[in-house]
Amino acid sequence: MKKQLIRRLSRATDSSTYSLLRSDSHHNPARRSSCEKAVDHGYAPVHVGHEMERFVVMKKFLKPLIQNLLIYPQIQIQNFPRRNMASSTSDPRTPDARVRILSTEIIHAKNTQSPLERIPLTACDLRLILVGTIQKGLLFRNPTTDHPISRQTFIENLKSAFSKALALHHPFAGRLTADEHPDGSASVYIDCNDAGCPFLHAVADGVTVDEALHQPFPVPPAPILWSFFPSNDVKNYHGFTKPLMSVQITELVDGVFIGWTVNHAVADGTAHWNFHRIWSSICRGCGEYSPPVFTRDSSLEAIKKKIRVPWSRIRDFNEDNLVIPPLKEGTFHFSRKKIAELKAKGTAELSGSRQISSLQILIAHLWRAVIRSRADPDPESETRFVIQVGFRGRFEPNKFPAHYFGNAIGGRTVTMKVKDLVAEGSLGRVAAEVNRVVAETTDEKLREAVEDWIESPDMRGLGEFTEGGLMLSGSPRFDAYGTDFGWGKAVAVRSGWANKCDGKVTVFPGPETGSMGFEVCLSPECFDRLRMDSEFMAAVTE
């Protein structure tokens, strides 16, 4: 619905007037006043977001917009009072009052042996430049050893090791830069200028590990967990002036949360988890690790090209005030035993020897349950599930190296009719369809997709990514629970508020070998029905 609203506004807005309003309204009050009076017949002004940005909208669109007021309470339409929903208008970027920042320090890449350089962003990088960052974090309880190190020693050790890890991953300490071309296009790079990464030390007064683990929570108001992440107001396209990585260490009553924010146009999940594995290894005094690979030498010729993209699309893009509708989020855990039971059920429904993976059966299980939980879906309509497929290990004969630094992922879409998805005994068939789409992600198709993107760059914002479907990020292969900074194994892995939308799903490895966790973000009504779905919850372990 968010995307529909944005489309309605964009279709209804007089482009010339809107251009003047965007460029002048915040800088020239006199111009803003004169523009507000210039509304043509058949139009009405609409104000959106915290800064009340003004749109000029066709009156025929007002009725559907008014119907969305309960979902988008930050919209005000002139002459129509807004309902009082103060509890639903909390900005997730506003820190919880209990979280106090004690110190902020800019950390530089210590003793880096890599020369300062510029690294070009590839098609895989640039397609993500308009969306939100990666925000991940690990929650630890206080160690129970007989001789635990003090928190201050632990935090100083984290800071020192972080600088050493940056020396191996020096692009994270840089900023984005662009070469503009006469035709209006631009080539975008990482400028490895060692501008540095913020390192924040915070304390959450009176907050325990169990409170931080509380699930599910409504969104908004923002859970306190989101205040454990730095740079909540930063998007990827801010990377020209904002840090590409920032870290926050938050002390709790009985534990510590280590949260980080990474520019997704610079690195994907594999690349940033590789960084944190090395960081944690340095913390523990372990010196054996594989450094990242920055070169763009691949059999995929498109990776080597200096890609040109429409510069105005990046320069003028702004989703800073994108309205987030009410959502609910929770993490569902699936044990190895429960996953095996689902696989056995799905396999029994299939004829032949079709193999399906643990992740594919869980995707099918969740997808069917979410669609069942949505209000009266049209049986003949199509629903889709977008899955990120990794490129590492593909593109024969010169594969992407396992420690390639950058984005090496691409979206693959599984589409099914609602009636086929939710039919009795369709679990195996849905998992097999997911398997088929992933298996068909061949070298040739990936090359073709990247080359097509270069010919016609498609850079989308968060508001354009999902509409009625689901989108999966993360991977059970990320060794999150193996990231030990010296306090032992984490009790939970969590994500921040970046990229939250209806239908966003993040998969993590579980704390036990072979288990998985799905962090699911849905509309409140759909989420509540999902938790009441007995078939779905029968496989959930907690």
C-alpha positions as CSV (number, residue, x, y, z in Angstrom):
1,M,0.0,0.0,0.0
2,K,2.9,2.3,0.6
3,K,4.0,1.9,-3.0
4,Q,0.5,2.6,-4.2
5,L,0.4,5.8,-2.2
6,I,3.7,7.0,-3.5
7,R,2.6,6.2,-7.1
8,R,-0.7,8.1,-6.6
9,L,1.2,11.1,-5.3
10,S,3.7,11.0,-8.2
11,R,0.9,10.6,-10.8
12,A,-1.2,13.4,-9.3
13,T,1.6,15.9,-8.7
14,D,2.1,18.7,-11.2
15,S,5.7,18.2,-12.0
16,S,6.7,21.8,-12.5
17,T,5.1,23.0,-9.3
18,Y,6.5,20.1,-7.4
19,S,10.0,20.8,-8.6
20,L,9.8,24.4,-7.3
21,L,8.4,23.2,-4.0
22,R,11.1,20.6,-3.4
23,S,13.9,23.0,-4.4
24,D,12.6,26.2,-2.8
25,S,10.2,25.5,0.0
26,H,12.8,24.8,2.8
27,H,15.1,27.6,1.7
28,N,12.8,30.4,0.7
29,P,9.8,31.0,2.9
30,A,8.5,33.7,0.6
31,R,8.6,31.4,-2.3
32,R,6.9,28.7,-0.3
33,S,4.1,31.0,0.6
34,S,3.5,32.0,-3.0
35,C,3.7,28.5,-4.2
36,E,1.1,27.3,-1.7
37,K,-1.5,29.6,-3.3
38,A,-0.8,28.4,-6.8
39,V,-3.2,25.4,-6.9
40,D,-4.9,24.7,-10.1
41,H,-8.6,23.9,-10.4
42,G,-9.3,20.2,-9.7
43,Y,-6.2,19.9,-7.4
44,A,-5.7,20.1,-3.6
45,P,-2.5,20.4,-1.5
46,V,-1.3,17.4,0.5
47,H,1.4,17.6,3.2
48,V,3.5,14.5,3.9
49,G,6.1,13.6,6.5
50,H,7.6,15.2,9.6
51,E,8.7,18.2,7.6
52,M,5.2,18.4,6.0
53,E,6.5,18.3,2.4
54,R,3.8,19.6,0.1
55,F,2.4,17.8,-2.9
56,V,-0.3,19.0,-5.3
57,V,-2.8,16.1,-5.8
58,M,-5.7,15.6,-8.1
59,K,-8.9,15.8,-6.1
60,K,-10.2,12.5,-7.6
61,F,-7.4,10.8,-5.7
62,L,-8.3,12.3,-2.3
63,K,-10.9,9.6,-1.4
64,P,-8.4,6.6,-1.6
65,L,-5.8,8.8,0.2
66,I,-8.2,9.5,3.0
67,Q,-9.0,5.8,3.3
68,N,-5.2,5.3,4.0
69,L,-5.1,7.8,6.8
70,L,-5.3,5.2,9.5
71,I,-2.3,3.4,7.9
72,Y,-0.4,6.6,7.1
73,P,-1.1,8.8,10.1
74,Q,1.7,11.3,9.2
75,I,-0.2,12.4,6.2
76,Q,-2.3,15.6,6.5
77,I,-4.8,16.6,3.9
78,Q,-5.8,20.2,4.0
79,N,-9.4,20.7,5.4
80,F,-9.5,17.1,6.6
81,P,-8.5,16.7,10.3
82,R,-6.1,13.9,11.1
83,R,-7.1,11.3,13.7
84,N,-5.3,11.4,17.0
85,M,-3.0,8.4,16.8
86,A,0.0,9.7,18.8
87,S,1.1,6.2,19.8
88,S,1.5,5.2,16.2
89,T,3.6,8.2,15.0
90,S,6.8,7.5,16.9
91,D,9.8,7.9,14.6
92,P,12.0,4.8,14.8
93,R,15.0,7.1,14.3
94,T,14.3,8.8,17.7
95,P,16.5,7.1,20.4
96,D,14.9,5.7,23.4
97,A,15.4,8.0,26.4
98,R,17.0,5.2,28.4
99,V,19.9,4.9,26.0
100,R,22.7,7.4,26.6
101,I,25.7,7.9,24.4
102,L,28.7,8.1,26.6
103,S,31.3,8.7,23.9
104,T,31.8,8.9,20.1
105,E,35.2,8.4,18.5
106,I,36.2,8.3,14.8
107,I,38.3,5.2,14.2
108,H,40.7,5.1,11.3
109,A,42.3,2.1,9.5
110,K,45.3,1.4,11.7
111,N,48.6,0.7,9.8
112,T,46.8,-0.2,6.6
113,Q,49.1,-1.7,4.0
114,S,46.7,-1.0,1.2
115,P,47.3,2.2,-0.9
116,L,44.6,4.8,-0.9
117,E,42.6,4.2,-4.0
118,R,39.2,4.4,-5.6
119,I,37.1,1.3,-6.1
120,P,34.3,1.4,-8.7
121,L,30.8,0.4,-7.7
122,T,29.5,-2.4,-9.8
123,A,26.0,-3.1,-11.1
124,C,25.4,-5.3,-8.1
125,D,26.4,-2.4,-5.8
126,L,24.6,0.4,-7.6
127,R,21.2,-1.3,-7.7
128,L,21.1,-1.0,-3.9
129,I,22.3,2.6,-3.6
130,L,18.8,4.1,-3.0
131,V,17.7,1.7,-0.3
132,G,18.5,1.4,3.4
133,T,21.7,0.2,5.0
134,I,22.5,-3.2,6.6
135,Q,21.9,-3.1,10.3
136,K,22.8,-6.1,12.3
137,G,23.9,-6.8,15.9
138,L,24.7,-9.5,18.4
139,L,23.4,-9.7,22.0
140,F,25.7,-11.1,24.7
141,R,25.1,-11.9,28.3
142,N,27.8,-11.2,30.9
143,P,30.4,-13.9,30.9
144,T,30.1,-16.5,33.8
145,T,33.8,-17.4,33.9
146,D,35.7,-17.2,37.2
147,H,37.9,-14.4,35.9
148,P,35.9,-12.3,33.5
149,I,37.5,-9.2,32.0
150,S,36.0,-5.9,33.0
151,R,33.6,-4.1,30.6
152,Q,36.0,-1.2,30.2
153,T,38.8,-3.6,29.2
154,F,36.4,-5.4,26.9
155,I,35.3,-2.2,25.1
156,E,38.8,-0.9,24.7
157,N,39.8,-4.2,23.2
158,L,36.9,-4.0,20.8
159,K,38.0,-0.5,19.7
160,S,41.6,-1.5,19.2
161,A,40.7,-4.6,17.2
162,F,38.2,-2.6,15.2
163,S,40.9,-0.3,13.9
164,K,43.1,-3.3,13.0
165,A,40.2,-4.9,11.1
166,L,39.6,-1.7,9.2
167,A,43.2,-1.8,8.1
168,L,42.3,-5.0,6.2
169,H,38.9,-3.6,5.0
170,H,40.0,0.0,4.3
171,P,37.1,0.9,1.9
172,F,34.8,0.8,4.9
173,A,36.7,3.8,6.3
174,G,36.1,5.8,3.1
175,R,33.2,7.7,1.5
176,L,31.4,7.5,-1.9
177,T,32.4,9.8,-4.7
178,A,31.2,10.3,-8.2
179,D,32.7,11.4,-11.6
180,E,30.0,13.4,-13.4
181,H,30.0,13.2,-17.2
182,P,28.7,15.7,-19.8
183,D,25.8,13.6,-20.7
184,G,24.3,13.8,-17.2
185,S,25.5,10.3,-16.2
186,A,28.1,9.5,-13.5
187,S,30.4,6.8,-12.4
188,V,30.4,6.1,-8.7
189,Y,33.3,4.9,-6.6
190,I,34.4,4.2,-3.1
191,D,37.0,6.9,-2.2
192,C,39.4,5.1,0.2
193,N,40.4,8.3,1.9
194,D,40.3,6.9,5.5
195,A,37.7,9.5,6.6
196,G,37.0,7.0,9.4
197,C,34.1,5.1,11.1
198,P,32.2,6.3,14.2
199,F,32.6,4.1,17.2
200,L,29.9,4.8,19.8
201,H,29.9,3.7,23.5
202,A,26.4,3.8,25.0
203,V,24.6,2.5,28.1
204,A,20.9,1.4,28.3
205,D,19.8,2.4,31.8
206,G,18.0,-0.4,33.6
207,V,17.6,-2.5,30.4
208,T,18.2,-6.3,30.7
209,V,19.0,-8.8,28.0
210,D,15.6,-10.4,28.4
211,E,13.9,-7.1,27.8
212,A,15.9,-6.6,24.6
213,L,14.8,-10.1,23.5
214,H,11.1,-9.4,24.0
215,Q,9.1,-10.4,21.0
216,P,7.0,-9.5,19.1
217,F,6.9,-5.7,19.2
218,P,4.8,-3.3,17.2
219,V,6.5,-0.9,14.8
220,P,6.1,2.0,15.6
221,P,6.6,2.8,18.4
222,A,10.2,1.7,18.0
223,P,11.5,-1.0,20.3
224,I,14.4,-0.1,22.5
225,L,16.5,-2.5,20.5
226,W,16.6,-0.1,17.6
227,S,18.3,2.5,19.8
228,F,21.2,0.0,20.0
229,F,22.1,0.7,16.4
230,P,24.1,3.7,15.1
231,S,23.3,5.9,12.2
232,N,19.5,5.2,12.1
233,D,18.9,8.2,9.9
234,V,21.5,7.2,7.2
235,K,20.6,5.7,3.8
236,N,23.0,4.3,1.3
237,Y,22.8,7.4,-0.9
238,H,24.1,9.4,2.0
239,G,27.4,7.7,1.7
240,F,28.9,10.6,-0.2
241,T,29.1,12.6,3.0
242,K,28.2,10.0,5.7
243,P,30.3,7.1,7.1
244,L,30.1,3.8,5.2
245,M,30.2,1.9,8.5
246,S,29.5,2.8,12.1
247,V,29.5,0.7,15.3
248,Q,27.7,1.1,18.7
249,I,28.6,-0.8,21.8
250,T,25.6,-0.6,24.3
251,E,26.0,-1.8,27.9
252,L,23.0,-3.5,29.4
253,V,22.4,-4.4,33.0
254,D,23.5,-8.0,32.4
255,G,25.0,-7.9,29.0
256,V,26.3,-6.0,26.0
257,F,24.8,-5.4,22.5
258,I,27.2,-4.9,19.6
259,G,25.4,-3.2,16.7
260,W,26.6,-1.9,13.4
261,T,25.4,-0.1,10.3
262,V,27.0,-0.8,6.9
263,N,26.3,0.9,3.6
264,H,24.7,-1.8,1.5
265,A,26.0,-0.2,-1.8
266,V,29.5,-1.0,-0.6
267,A,29.1,-4.6,0.8
268,D,26.6,-7.4,1.0
269,G,25.9,-9.7,3.9
270,T,28.8,-12.1,3.2
271,A,31.3,-9.2,3.0
272,H,30.2,-7.5,6.2
273,W,30.0,-10.8,8.2
274,N,33.5,-11.6,6.9
275,F,34.6,-8.3,8.4
276,H,33.0,-9.0,11.8
277,R,34.5,-12.5,11.9
278,I,38.0,-11.0,11.4
279,W,37.2,-8.3,14.0
280,S,36.2,-10.8,16.5
281,S,39.2,-13.0,15.8
282,I,41.5,-10.1,16.4
283,C,39.7,-9.5,19.7
284,R,40.5,-13.0,20.8
285,G,44.1,-12.8,19.7
286,C,43.6,-15.2,16.7
287,G,45.9,-14.3,13.8
288,E,44.6,-16.7,11.1
289,Y,42.0,-15.3,8.7
290,S,41.6,-14.7,5.0
291,P,41.8,-11.0,3.9
292,P,39.1,-9.6,1.6
293,V,39.5,-9.4,-2.2
294,F,38.9,-5.9,-3.6
295,T,39.8,-6.5,-7.3
296,R,37.0,-6.7,-9.8
297,D,38.7,-9.4,-11.8
298,S,35.9,-11.8,-12.8
299,S,34.7,-13.7,-15.8
300,L,31.7,-11.5,-15.6
301,E,32.9,-8.6,-17.8
302,A,30.3,-6.3,-16.5
303,I,32.0,-6.2,-13.1
304,K,35.1,-4.7,-14.7
305,K,33.2,-1.9,-16.5
306,K,33.1,1.6,-15.3
307,I,29.4,1.8,-15.2
308,R,27.5,5.1,-15.9
309,V,24.2,5.7,-14.2
310,P,21.8,8.7,-14.3
311,W,23.3,11.1,-11.8
312,S,20.1,13.0,-11.2
313,R,18.4,9.8,-10.0
314,I,20.9,9.5,-7.1
315,R,21.6,13.2,-6.5
316,D,17.9,14.2,-6.2
317,F,16.5,11.0,-4.6
318,N,15.1,11.5,-1.1
319,E,13.2,8.9,1.0
320,D,14.3,10.5,4.3
321,N,10.7,11.2,5.1
322,L,9.2,8.0,3.8
323,V,6.2,7.2,5.9
324,I,6.4,3.8,7.6
325,P,3.0,2.2,8.1
326,P,2.2,0.4,11.4
327,L,4.0,-3.0,11.4
328,K,4.6,-5.8,13.7
329,E,7.9,-7.8,13.8
330,G,8.9,-11.0,15.5
331,T,11.5,-13.7,15.2
332,F,10.4,-17.3,14.7
333,H,12.9,-20.1,15.5
334,F,12.9,-23.5,13.8
335,S,14.9,-26.3,15.3
336,R,16.8,-28.8,13.2
337,K,14.3,-31.5,14.2
338,K,11.3,-29.4,13.1
339,I,13.0,-28.5,9.8
340,A,13.6,-32.2,9.1
341,E,9.9,-32.9,9.8
342,L,8.9,-30.2,7.3
343,K,11.3,-31.5,4.7
344,A,9.9,-35.1,5.1
345,K,6.4,-33.8,4.7
346,G,7.2,-31.7,1.7
347,T,9.2,-34.5,0.0
348,A,6.4,-37.0,0.6
349,E,4.1,-34.7,-1.3
350,L,6.4,-34.7,-4.3
351,S,6.7,-37.4,-6.9
352,G,10.2,-38.5,-8.0
353,S,13.4,-37.7,-6.3
354,R,13.2,-33.8,-6.2
355,Q,15.6,-32.5,-3.6
356,I,14.7,-29.4,-1.6
357,S,16.9,-27.6,0.9
358,S,16.1,-26.7,4.5
359,L,15.8,-23.0,3.6
360,Q,13.5,-23.7,0.7
361,I,11.1,-25.7,2.8
362,L,11.0,-23.0,5.4
363,I,10.4,-20.3,2.7
364,A,7.5,-22.4,1.4
365,H,6.1,-22.9,5.0
366,L,6.3,-19.2,5.8
367,W,5.0,-18.0,2.4
368,R,1.9,-20.2,2.6
369,A,1.1,-19.1,6.1
370,V,1.5,-15.4,5.4
371,I,-0.8,-15.5,2.4
372,R,-3.3,-17.5,4.5
373,S,-3.0,-14.7,7.1
374,R,-3.7,-11.8,4.7
375,A,-7.3,-10.6,4.5
376,D,-9.2,-12.4,1.7
377,P,-6.6,-12.7,-1.0
378,D,-8.0,-13.2,-4.5
379,P,-7.4,-16.9,-5.3
380,E,-6.6,-16.1,-8.9
381,S,-4.2,-13.3,-8.1
382,E,-0.4,-13.9,-8.2
383,T,1.9,-13.5,-5.2
384,R,5.6,-13.3,-5.3
385,F,8.6,-14.1,-3.1
386,V,11.9,-12.3,-3.9
387,I,15.0,-14.2,-2.9
388,Q,18.6,-13.0,-3.0
389,V,20.9,-15.4,-4.7
390,G,24.6,-15.2,-4.2
391,F,27.1,-15.0,-7.1
392,R,30.1,-16.3,-5.1
393,G,31.1,-19.7,-6.5
394,R,29.4,-19.0,-9.8
395,F,30.5,-17.6,-13.2
396,E,32.8,-20.3,-14.5
397,P,35.7,-20.6,-14.9
398,N,36.8,-17.5,-13.0
399,K,34.5,-17.5,-10.0
400,F,33.8,-14.8,-7.5
401,P,36.2,-15.5,-4.7
402,A,34.7,-16.4,-1.3
403,H,36.2,-13.3,0.3
404,Y,35.2,-10.8,-2.5
405,F,34.5,-7.4,-1.0
406,G,31.4,-5.8,-2.4
407,N,27.9,-7.0,-3.5
408,A,27.7,-10.3,-5.2
409,I,24.0,-11.0,-5.0
410,G,21.0,-10.7,-7.2
411,G,17.2,-11.0,-6.7
412,R,15.3,-13.9,-8.1
413,T,11.5,-13.9,-8.0
414,V,9.3,-16.9,-7.4
415,T,5.7,-16.3,-8.5
416,M,2.6,-18.4,-7.8
417,K,-1.1,-18.1,-7.9
418,V,-2.7,-17.7,-4.4
419,K,-4.9,-20.7,-4.9
420,D,-2.0,-23.0,-5.8
421,L,0.1,-21.7,-3.0
422,V,-2.4,-22.3,-0.2
423,A,-4.0,-25.5,-1.6
424,E,-4.0,-28.5,0.7
425,G,-0.9,-30.6,0.4
426,S,1.0,-27.9,-1.5
427,L,4.0,-27.5,0.8
428,G,6.3,-29.7,-1.2
429,R,5.1,-28.2,-4.5
430,V,5.8,-24.6,-3.3
431,A,9.3,-25.6,-2.0
432,A,10.0,-27.3,-5.4
433,E,9.1,-24.1,-7.2
434,V,11.5,-22.2,-5.1
435,N,14.1,-24.8,-5.8
436,R,13.5,-24.6,-9.5
437,V,13.9,-20.8,-9.7
438,V,17.1,-20.9,-7.7
439,A,18.5,-23.8,-9.7
440,E,17.8,-21.9,-12.9
441,T,20.0,-19.1,-11.8
442,T,22.7,-20.1,-14.2
443,D,25.9,-18.4,-15.2
444,E,24.2,-17.4,-18.5
445,K,21.1,-15.9,-16.9
446,L,23.1,-14.0,-14.3
447,R,25.3,-12.5,-17.0
448,E,22.3,-11.5,-19.0
449,A,20.6,-9.9,-16.0
450,V,23.7,-7.8,-15.1
451,E,24.3,-6.7,-18.7
452,D,20.6,-5.7,-19.1
453,W,20.9,-3.7,-15.9
454,I,23.9,-1.8,-17.2
455,E,22.1,-1.0,-20.4
456,S,19.1,0.3,-18.4
457,P,20.0,1.0,-14.8
458,D,17.1,0.3,-12.4
459,M,17.8,1.9,-9.0
460,R,14.8,1.6,-6.7
461,G,14.0,3.0,-3.3
462,L,12.5,1.0,-0.4
463,G,9.0,2.2,-1.3
464,E,9.3,0.5,-4.7
465,F,10.6,-2.9,-3.6
466,T,7.6,-4.8,-2.1
467,E,3.9,-4.6,-2.8
468,G,1.8,-7.5,-1.6
469,G,4.7,-10.0,-1.8
470,L,7.6,-11.0,0.4
471,M,11.3,-10.4,0.2
472,L,14.0,-12.4,1.8
473,S,17.4,-11.2,2.9
474,G,20.2,-12.8,5.0
475,S,21.4,-16.3,4.9
476,P,21.6,-19.3,7.3
477,R,25.2,-19.6,6.1
478,F,26.3,-16.5,7.9
479,D,28.2,-17.7,10.9
480,A,26.6,-15.1,13.2
481,Y,26.8,-17.2,16.4
482,G,30.4,-18.1,15.7
483,T,31.4,-14.4,15.9
484,D,32.9,-14.5,19.4
485,F,34.5,-11.2,20.6
486,G,35.8,-12.8,23.8
487,W,32.6,-13.0,25.8
488,G,31.5,-16.3,24.4
489,K,28.6,-17.2,22.1
490,A,25.9,-14.6,21.4
491,V,22.4,-15.3,22.8
492,A,20.7,-13.6,19.8
493,V,21.3,-11.9,16.5
494,R,19.0,-9.0,15.6
495,S,18.6,-6.4,12.9
496,G,17.8,-2.7,13.1
497,W,15.0,-0.6,11.6
498,A,16.6,-0.1,8.2
499,N,14.5,-1.4,5.3
500,K,11.5,-2.5,7.4
501,C,8.4,-2.9,5.4
502,D,5.4,-5.2,5.1
503,G,6.7,-8.5,3.8
504,K,10.4,-8.1,4.7
505,V,11.9,-11.4,6.0
506,T,15.4,-11.8,7.3
507,V,16.9,-15.3,7.8
508,F,19.6,-16.0,10.4
509,P,21.3,-19.2,11.4
510,G,20.0,-20.5,14.7
511,P,22.0,-20.8,17.9
512,E,22.0,-24.6,17.5
513,T,23.6,-26.3,14.5
514,G,21.0,-26.8,11.7
515,S,18.5,-24.4,13.2
516,M,17.3,-21.2,11.7
517,G,15.5,-18.0,12.7
518,F,13.1,-15.9,10.5
519,E,12.7,-12.3,11.5
520,V,9.3,-11.4,9.9
521,C,7.8,-7.9,9.4
522,L,4.1,-7.7,8.5
523,S,1.1,-5.5,9.0
524,P,-0.3,-5.9,12.6
525,E,-3.4,-7.7,11.5
526,C,-1.5,-10.2,9.3
527,F,1.1,-10.7,11.9
528,D,-1.4,-11.5,14.6
529,R,-3.2,-14.0,12.4
530,L,0.1,-15.6,11.5
531,R,0.8,-16.2,15.2
532,M,-2.7,-17.8,15.5
533,D,-2.0,-20.1,12.4
534,S,-1.8,-23.5,14.1
535,E,-0.2,-25.2,11.0
536,F,2.6,-22.6,10.9
537,M,3.2,-22.4,14.6
538,A,3.4,-26.2,15.0
539,A,6.9,-26.0,13.4
540,V,8.0,-23.0,15.5
541,T,10.2,-23.9,18.5
542,E,9.8,-20.6,20.4
